[in-house]
Amino acid sequence: MVTLKLRELMDNNFLSALKSINNQPLSALQSWTLVQLQKKVNEQLTTFEKVRLESIKKFALLKEDGNLE
């Protein structure tokens, strides 16, 4: 099992490496494993983004015009 920290998932080099690997000829097992990894990464990034936006709305200060400071 591979364990990654969120900062590693957010790294552009990691994301571009996944895309680069995806463009290579792979066996069926390797392709399946890669797809499963990409699903998990996308789930984690989606969850992070949702929590990040909720936190911004909860703790950010609003200006008079309704925009965040």
Secondary structure, DSSP 8 states (H G I E B T S, - for coil): -----HHHHS-HHHHHHHHHHHTS---HHHHHHHHHHHHHHHHHHHHHHHHHHHHHHHHS-B-TTS-B-
